[in-house]
Amino acid sequence: MAEGGLEEATPTGPLAGVRVVDLTINVLGPQATQILGDMGADVIKVEPPGGDPMRQMGPARNPEMGAFYLALNRNKRSLVLDLKRADDKARLMRLVTGADVFVHSMRARAAARLGIAYAEVRVARPDIVYAWAGGYARHGPRADRPAYDDVIQGESGLAGLIGRASGEARYVPMPMADKFCGHVLASAIGMALFRRERSGQGQEVHVPMLESMLSFNLVEHLWHGTLDEAQKGLGYPRVLSPHRRPYPTRDGHICIMVNTDAQWRRLMAAVGRPKVMEETRFARLAQRTEHIAELLEILAAALVERTSADWQARLDAADIPNGPVNSLEDLIASDYLRETGFFRRYRHPSEGPMMATAVPVAFSGTPGGLHRPPPRLGEHTAEILAGLEAGGAWPQRISKTS
């Protein structure tokens, strides 16, 4: 996307032609539906009269267009409906008849009160992929309990893992559970669409945040529990070592990670400690895992002897994975990200100059892309309702360049 206007070209992504009714707000749901939009889906964001609360978050040039909202809602159209009104509820159901996917992030009880539970929505479109995310498993005792990101970071063990490694329980400095579960939700929707393509049948898809984060966190940390011997210890020692952190150098920090026997030998040779790898406790993976804290301490002591640039040159020559500790400002100025086109600049029709991140996943035949800027609240309400009143089940996109 070159600097200038954001042209509304016909989407070419792998989901081009898929129609999504999106009732999500905040972070998790909009993250998921933005991914669908990036991949070519036509996403209609149905907002209440007050709009998605994220519109109020972050710096803004105009009301209801905060930076956090802008980062989560490109490639969508905005339709304002008050679902407590019978006429707006009827409009929503009319929209559903032309949709492939219906997605929300409210609790089951709230969806039932509004008359948009799966049983009701599938009446309007029997083969709909009906997807939603909540805090907990839908059939468990916490099914309708409220949950937000920080709560799930704590309950899933993530904040405690940070405490175990660093000495103080902390949250990851981002809405980690929301964003990860948003990716899970988008992936699950794609799978359900594939199944519908094969069978002709829709289904209900539910993503519980706690269980999704547990499955993510426990891949390595179940440890002895994987063998049903949890009493012998849980947690992957290497990543819980206090020495597993960016290594101080003479003038800064550097990040290094190696795994295989050959990589460890090359690394310790590069830092001038080749004989360390001759010791039985470090020679093989199983022994290294048991004594990893000691090995990382030796490595850390060596790395303070030279500058970060010196080490990067030496480690690159040894084909050892390494990299700097970037600040957010470093990312914006990165030569590598400039060369790969990761940051995309464009001019929003109402908000002026903008910057967005590119779609990171590459498809050789059906690439995703940025084809519509984040919408103003209700920007497409008239367009969409006019299309419905004209008899269409799904209002066509109207290109501003046509």
Buried (B, 14 or more C-beta within 10 A) or exposed (E): BEEEBBBBEEBBBBBBEBBBBBBBBBBBBBBBBBBBBBBBBBBBBBBBEEBBEBBBBEEBEEEBBBBBBBBBBBBBBBBBBEBEEEEBBEBBBBBBEBBBBBBBBBBBEEBBEBBBBBEBBBEBBEEBBBBBBBBBBBEEEBBBEEBBBBBBBBBBBBBBBBEBBEEEBBBBEEBBBBBBBBBBBBEBBBEBBEBBEEEEEBBBBBBBBBBBBBEBBBEEBBBEBEEEEEEEEBBBBBEBBEBBBBBBBEEBEBBBEBEEBEBBBBBBBBBEBEEBBEEEEBBEEEBBEEBBBBBBEBBBBBBEEBEBBBBBEBBEEBEBEBEBBEEEEEEEEBEEBEEEEBBBEBEBEEBEEBEBEBBEEEEEEEBBBBBBBBBBBBBBBEBBBEBBEEEBBBBEBEEEEE
